Amino acid sequence: MQLLSNKLNDVNISATARIHNLLLQKKYLGEKIINLSVGEPDFNTPKNVQEAAHDAISKGKTRYTATDGSIELKEAIIDKFMKENSLSYQKSEIIVCSGGKQVIFNALLATLNKEDEVVVPSPYWVSYPDIVKLCGAKVAFIQTKLENSFKITPRQLEKALNKKTKWLVLNSPSNPTGSVYTKEELTRLAEIIERFPNVNIVSDDIYEHIIYQDLPFYNIVQVNPSLKHRTLLVNGVSKSYAMTGWRIGFGAANSSLVKGMITIQSQSTSNPCSISQCAAVEALKNTNQFIQQNKIIYQTRRDIMINIFSKSKYIEVSNPMGAFYALPSIQKLIGKVSSAGKKIENDSDFVFELLNETGVAVVPGSAFGMKNTFRISYAISDTLLEEACHIIVKFANNLV
Ligand SMILES: Cc1ncc(COP(=O)(O)O)c(C=O)c1O
């Protein structure tokens, strides 16, 4: 009898696992590795947030909280939405989960049926399609282009939405491209969505605070409040506050969706870690300076990367306006041969040869739905980043 359920057909374990295994093997052998494949800040969690966690432990805040999060954290989240996004939510419209990923998982599991479709712009964060598949529904991709900074157009959206569409996923700033939708672009997308009343929106705003050149952040609800009742805002402390391991994400949505999400969470993980919740309250209230400093650091790194790649004849890159990723194209290198005699047939070959020959680790773009690209995460020191980008350019130049 087959042990694993059919739900797992077609669902992938993290696409980065193979790269990671090779990387660990090389590290074990004592080889120098520069790792540009990780999707998390390289900073430590701010000191005041660490202290809030110590304090929580010593004050005995170590017990179950309400499934959907403590009142203190919900109040801090409501204040955040009001202060930063001018959006008003009630406690019944907020859920705290173990990471932004669980917010999305809960919402999709609570709502999707077999016949439903979820529209996902491609390239995409790897988990969106696999969560949809785990929920037994179908994914419909909208393929974007580097020339459009990997953003969907209103016309593409109009073609993709239909009676079966239950959700549209928007992610700005984006993982893996770093693209950011402007207020005007979102306004035009919202006009299309208004014509499809059955469509709900996941607005994944997890990189909200990592945005450059003073470009203001907008989500679809801010530009069109009439979509508020059918939008799930996804956010959390992982990326903005360098707290990936603390596992706190939160969602804001209409209270009936939130109720469904709470039911699912109550039968799976229950409340998120009580100590992490106390730390998240501090992060949301008292870390503005940390965010402002990091923006400048990330922007400098982005500029280092773009400067080096823009001088390459073979690597094309669109200038990321947020998050800490870019998705350069290696289309011009397909068919070439490495100095070790390996033919580069696709982005995976490029990434494996790059790691094998130079010790620089990136992720194949096909894992994110964009073949013949690679994803680079520049959440790494300026010096290492500069060294790695030069190595990548030299590796590309040496392919024949
Ligand atoms: C676009 C996007 N959304 C959501 C998440 C989930 O974040 P968390 O670590 O809070 O689950 C990530 C993490 O990589 C992400 O890149």
The ligand as an ORCA input file, in Angstrom:
! r2SCAN-3c Opt
* xyz 0 1
  C       7.676     36.366     -0.468
  C       7.721     35.692      0.845
  N       6.584     35.571      1.543
  C       6.548     34.963      2.730
  C       7.701     34.431      3.288
  C       7.568     33.715      4.599
  O       8.212     34.312      5.624
  P       8.231     33.650      7.084
  O       9.654     33.299      7.352
  O       7.694     34.730      7.980
  O       7.351     32.449      7.062
  C       8.911     34.535      2.595
  C      10.141     33.927      3.131
  O      11.112     33.697      2.449
  C       8.927     35.194      1.348
  O      10.058     35.337      0.638
*
